[in-house]
Amino acid sequence: MRTITLPALGSFITGQGGYLGAIIRGAAADGSQDYAVIVPEEEGAELKDVAWSQEYAIIEGASSKTDGAANTAAMAAAGLELTKHITSLELHGHKDWYLPSAGELRALSANVSDLFHFDDYYWSSTQYSRTTAWCQDFEHGGSNYYHYHCKGSELRARPVRKIPLSHFNA
């Protein structure tokens, strides 16, 4: 078994477009099972006062609590405005940004809440029902889908990207 040396959570990762926000168990782009979530610098990346969707409908493939990239792809295929911005981003030479899942946002809240605004909720890419989607509060750490955060509500959105842990031994 190979040992991987990781920088501290919250450290800027040179060449990766942002800060190490969380370590997640799950599929990375290279097929490995563990990956790092990279949070971009705020400038040019974060959206404010944006709806998840203006229509109340189930978006097939956008319900994973752990795979934000797959959820975002499903949202983009359905033509949601929120994902048009996120999937068109090119930050620090990277074009693989996506809206994090509810699980990824919870991990970011636990590890690097200081990289987010405390006074607003953030959308996840995980829908709960045809009218609601999961969102994250970075001040108190709460994650919810309550009726006052229906898909038409205007919250913040912050893209992330994932890199395999093997990157850190490259």
N, C-alpha and C positions, 0 to 999 in steps of 0.2 A: 504494500500500500504506500502510495506516494504522499508525502506531506506537502500541503500547500500553505504558504505564508501569505496571510492577507493583511492589508493595511487596516488601520482602525476605521470603524464605522464613522462616517462623516468626513473622511479624508477625500480630497480632490484626487481623482485618478487621471493622471496625465494621459492624453490621447484618447480618452473614452468619453469626453464630453460632459463630465459632471462628477458628482460625489457618490461614494459608496454608501448606499442607503440601507441595504439589507442583503442577507444571504437566504436564498429560497431553495427548498427541495422541489425539483420539478424539471421538466425538459428545457434545456437551453438549445439555441440554434444549432450547435454542433452535435446534438444528440446526447450530451452528457446530462446527468441527472441533477446537478446542483448549479446554481447560477447566482450572480451578483446583480442586484438592481441598481442601476445608475440613475441618479436624479440630476437633471441638468441645472445649470445656473439659471436663476429666475428670468433674467432679461431675455425677452423674445420667446420664452417657452410657455410661461404660465398664461392661462386664459382666465378672465374674470367675468362674472355675470353671463355665464353660458348655460344653455339648457342641454340636458342629455338628449332629448328629442322633443319636437313639438307635437308629435303624434303619439297616441297611446296604442301601442301594438307590441306584441312579442317579437323580438328580433331573434330569429333562430340562430343558435351558436354563440349568443352573448350572455350566457348564464354561468360561466365557470367562475368559481370563487378563487381560482389559483392561476389561470392562464389569461392574463390581460392581453397578450398579443393576439391570441385567437379571438377573444371577445371583440377587440378593436377591428380585426379583419372582418368579422361578421357585421359590425356596425357600419364599417366603411362600405361593404357590399350592399347594405340597405340604404346607403346614401345619406347617412346622418351628418349634419353640418359639423357637429363637434369633432368627428373623426376626420373630416376633410382637412381641417387645420392641422391636426396632430400628425396625420400620415403624410402631409406635405412638408413637414419641418425638415430642415437640414441645419443641424447645430453641431459645431465643431467637427464638420466633415462626416457626420453620421446621419443616416436617413431612416433608421429603424426604430423610431420612437413610437410608443403606443400609450394608451390610457391604461393605467394599472388596474388589476383586478381588486376586488374587496380584500382578499388575503394579502396581496402585495401592499396595499395601502395600510392595512393594520400593522404589518411588519415595519413599514416606514414610520408610522406613528410611534411605535415602540422604540425605534432606534435613532431616528433623526428628525424628530418633530420640530426642531429648531430651524429646519430648512423650509418650513411651510408657515403660512400666516395662521395665527392662532384664532383669529376672529371670524373665520369663514369655514364652511364645509367644502370638501373636495369630492367631485364625482369619481366613482370607480367605473370600470367598464362592465361590471356585473349587474345585470338587471335582476330584479326580484319578481316583478309581475309586469303586466302590460302597462301599468301606470306608474310604477316606481322602480328605482334602481338604488343600489347600495351607495352610500356616501360615508366620508370619514371626517370626524372632528379632531383636529390636531391639538386643541387646547386641553380637552379632558380625555381624549383617546376613544371616544364613543364611535361606533360604527352602526349605521341604521339605514332603514328604508321607509321611514314613516311617511304618512300621507302628505305632510307639509314639505317633503322633498320629492314630490312627484317629478316625473321626467321633464316636465315643462318648467320646473323651478330653475332659477338662475344661481348657480354656484360657481366655484372655481374648478379648474381642471389643470393638472400638471402632468405632462408626459414623462415617461421613463423609458429606459432601454435595458436589455439584459445582456450580460456577457457570461460566458462559461467561466467557472472558477479556474480552469486550466490557464486562462489568460495571465493569472498572477505568477505563474512559473515560467512564462514565456521569456 
